[in-house]
Amino acid sequence: MQRGGTGILAFVIVLLLMPLGHALMVLVEHLFGAAMLPSAAVVGALGMGLLWWGVARPMRDLYATLLGALGGVLTWTGWVEFSFVWIAQKLSVQPLMENGEVATKPEYLVMVSSLGLLGAMTLVFLFSYTRCPFFAWIQKRSSVNCPAPPTSAPHRPLALIAFLEMIMLIWTFYLVLLLCYDEQIAGDRHPATWVVAFGSLAWSVHLFGKLLRIKAFDHAVRYAVPTVVIFWNFVEVMGRWGLFKEIWVHPLEHWPENSLILGIFVFFTWYYTRKGRHDRQRRGRTPIAGASGNAGTATDRPGTHAFDATLPTTADRLGIIGSTPTP
């Protein structure tokens, strides 16, 4: 594949997961009626099943990564979001209305209460070994010594890494946006919301440039997760401002468009696995780098990938793996 093609393909695949996740939640709400919560539990269980498949079954890295990312979206939608739906219904929480329209649904008002739990999870990451420059910078200036874990881990659970990264990033930036939208804190037209929106756009462009330099398909998808989730902040704010209609929030009304999104996702995922498999086969037939004194390019060497430039892999921060990321 031409230079940058791997990163673009990975970005598109992860990007399409965002509207599909929204559409799935709305469909479960509207199609299953009284069976909504049990159906959501099944969706979350399906995500857990994909994670188990990616972790327990020996498979190529690219398959494990895809299973983890998709499992993260399904588990977040089925178990996390619908748990807030359940509590909002149980407590009769009313939606936030603006100009006679629902601005924030009840479950997202309840979700803000998870801020303390997210903060506690962040402390776990902060006081663990990490390659994230942001956390490493804080650790250095707060005299936190987090030695690197042993480097003898035989296998990196890539499905778990992608799964946790997807959930933690979606959770984090959901709360960022909800706090910005809160009129008692800022408001959706407040300068802070502008900073979050366009700051996220600039940040995602920066990360996308780094993503284009990644050659390994599986690593490109894992790096596309933070790139896309941060970019999606901008999309969410633009939708909140009414600059376009979020068709994925109305999947029954816009079923042709959403079906097209699903079809494109399936096609690009198939193409991704096909090209990734051929890429691995081609690299397997080439001489091992270093046999002729060549250590490879910076994009191929461990520790020079995009995870060093953004949030660390969640599994790294939890100490699940102990080696530098490899493609």
N, C-alpha and C positions, 0 to 999 in steps of 0.2 A: 504494500500500500504506500502511496506517495506520502511525503513528509507532512505531518499534521493530520493525515486522514484518520489515524487511529484515535487521536484525541477528539476530533470532530464527531466521529461515530459514537464514541463513548458518551460525549456530551448530549447528543441527540437522544440516545437510549434513556439516560437518566432523566433528561428533561421531560420526556413523554410520560414518565412515571408520575410526575406531579399532577397534571390534570386527570390522569386515569385514577389516581387515588381519590381525588375529590369526587369524581363522577361515581366511583364505586360506593362511597359513603352515602351519597344522595340516593342512589338506586336502592341500597339496602333499606334506607329510611322509608322510601316511597312504595316499594314493591312488596315488602314482607309484613307490613302492618303490625299486628300484635306479636308476630314472630320476629320482629326486628332485632331484638337483643340476642336471642339464640342464633339467628343468622349471622350477626356480627361476631359472635363467639366462634362460629365455624370459620369465618374469614380469618380471624386471628389464629385459629388452630392451623389453618392452611399455611399461613406464614411461618408458624413454628415448625410445621412439617418440612417446608422448604429449607429452613435453617438446619434441621436435623439431617436432612438429605445431604446438604452441602458440607456438614461437619463430620458426619459418621461414615459417609461413603467415600472411598478413595476416588478422586476424579481430577480432571485438569483444573488448573487455577482459575481459568476464565469461567468455567461452569460454576465453581464454588462461589466466585465473586458475584455472578448474576443471581444465583439462588439466594445469597445473603441479602443483596440489595432489594430484590423483589419480596423476599420474606419480611424485611424490615418495613416496607410500605404496607403490606397486608396486616402485619401484627400491629403496627401503629394505628391503622384505620379500624381494624376489627376489635382490638382489645383496649387500646389507649383512648382513642377518640370516643368510642361508644361507651366506655366506662364513664366519661364525663356526661354523655347524653343521658345515661341511666340516672346519675346523681341529679342532673338538672331537672329531669322529669319527676324524680322522687321528691325533690324539695320545691317543685313548682316554680323554678326560676324563670323569670320572664325575659324575653329578648330585649336587647337595647334597640330602641326605635329612633329613627331620625327621618323627619318629613314623612311620617306615615309608612316608612319601609323599615324592614329589619336590617339594622346596621351590623349588629353582632349577635349571633345565635346564642342561646342559653348555655350550651355546652362549653363555649369558648370563654364565657364569663366565669364558669366554674374552673376552667383550666388554669386561670391565673393563680388559683390557690396552690398549684404545684410548684410555684416559684421557689419556695424554701427547699423542697426536695431536689430541685435542679441545682440550687446552690450547694447543697450537701454533696451531690455527685461531683460537682466541679472541684470541691475540696479534695476529693479522692484523686482526681486527675492532677490537681496542683501539687500534691505531695507525693506523687509517683514519678518514676523516671519517664521522661518525655523528650521527643525531638522537636516539639512545637516551639518555634522561636518565642512566641508570646508567653507561654508558660515557663519556658527556660529563662526568659528575661526576668520574670517575677521571682522565680526560684533563686536566681543569682543575686538579686538585690534584697531579698529577704533572708539570705543566708540559709536557704533550704538545700541540704545536700541529699540528692537522690542518685545514688550510684546506679550505673547501668546494670541490668539483670544479666545473668549468665547468657552466653551466646551459643549455647549448645542445644537450643530447642530444635528437635528433629523436624517439626512441621509447624507451619503457621496456619492457624484456623482462619483462612481468608473469608469464608462465608460468615463467620462470627464477626470479623472485623467490619465487613461491609454492612452487616445487619445492625450492629451497635452504632456505627457511624451514622447510618441513615436515621435511626430513631433519635439519637442524641442531638443531631443537627436540626432535624425538623422540630423537635421539642424546644430547643433553645430559641430558634428564630420565630416560632409561633408566639412564645412569651414576649420576645422583643417587640413584635408588632402589636400584640394585644396591649402591652403597657403604653406604647406610643399612641394607640387609638383611644385610650382612657382619657376622657375630658378632664378628670381631676388630676391627671399627671401631665398630659401633653395635649393630645387631640390629633385627629387624622390630618388636619391642616397646619399643625404646629411645626415650627422650624425643625424640631427634633425628628419628626416623621420625614421631612424632606431630607435631612442628613442621613437617616437610615436608608431611605429609598435610593438616593443617588450615591451614597457611600457604598451600598451593597452592589450597585451597578458597576462602580469603578473597581471595587474589590474583585468582583467576579470576572471582569475583563482582565485584570492582572493575573488571576488564577488561570483563566482560559489560555493566556499566552504561555504559561508554564505547562498546561495540559497538552498543548500542541507538540511539545518536545518529548513526550512520553511515547515509547514505541511498543511496549508490551500491552496487549489488549486488557488483561485482567487488572493491571495496575492503573491503566487509563480510566477504567470504570470506577475504581475505588477513588481515584482523584477527582473524577467528575461529580461525585456525590456532594462534597462541600461546594464545588464550583456552581453546581445547579441550584442547590438549596439557597445559597447566598444570592444568586441571581433571581431566584423566585421571590425574594423579598420585594424586589423592584416591581415584579409583575403583580404581586398582591396589592401593593400600595396603589399602583396605577388603576387596578380594578376597583379598589376602594374609592378612588377619586372619580370613578365613572367614566374613565377615558376609553373604555371598551367593555363589551359584555363578556362576562366569564361563562362561556358556553358549557364548560365542564361542571358548573354549578346547576345547570339545567339540562342534564343528559337526556331526558325524555323529550324535551322540546327540541333539542338539537342533536337527535340521535344520529343523523347522517354524519355530522362533523365529528362527533365523539367516536363513532364507529371507524371513521377514517383515521383518527388518532390511534385507536387500538390496532388497526391494520398496519399502520406505519411502524408502530412499536414492535409488533410481531415480526414484520419483515426485517427491520434493522437488527433485531435480536438474533434472528436466524442468520443474517449476513455476518453479524459480529462473531457468532460461534463458528461459522464456516471459515471466515478469514482468519480468525484466531487459531483454529486448528491447523490450517495450512501454514500459518506463520510459525507455529511451534514445530511442525514437521520440517519446514525449511531450515529453521535455526538448528534443529537437531542434526541435520546433515552437514552443517558447516563446521570447520575446525573450532575447537574450544579456544575462546579468547584467552590469551596469555601464553599459549603454547609456543607462539612465535614472538613472545615478548610484548604483545599488544594487550593492554588491559581493558580496551574498549572505550567507548565514548562516555562522556559524563552522564548522558541520558540512560546508559545501561548499567552504570556502576551502582552498587548499593549505597544508600545514604545520600544520593544526589537527586532524588526524585522529589515530586511536588509535595509529598507529605511533610518534608522538612520546611516547607514554606507556608503551611497553613495549619489548621487544627491537626493534632496528632491523631493517628488511628486510635480509636477508643480502646481497642484491645491492648495496644501498646501502653496506654496510660494505666490500664488496669493490671498490667504486668502479665497479661496472657501470653505474650511472646517476648522474646528477649534478644532478638537480633535486629540488625538494621534492615529496613524494607528493601526487598529485591523485586525486580520486575516480575 
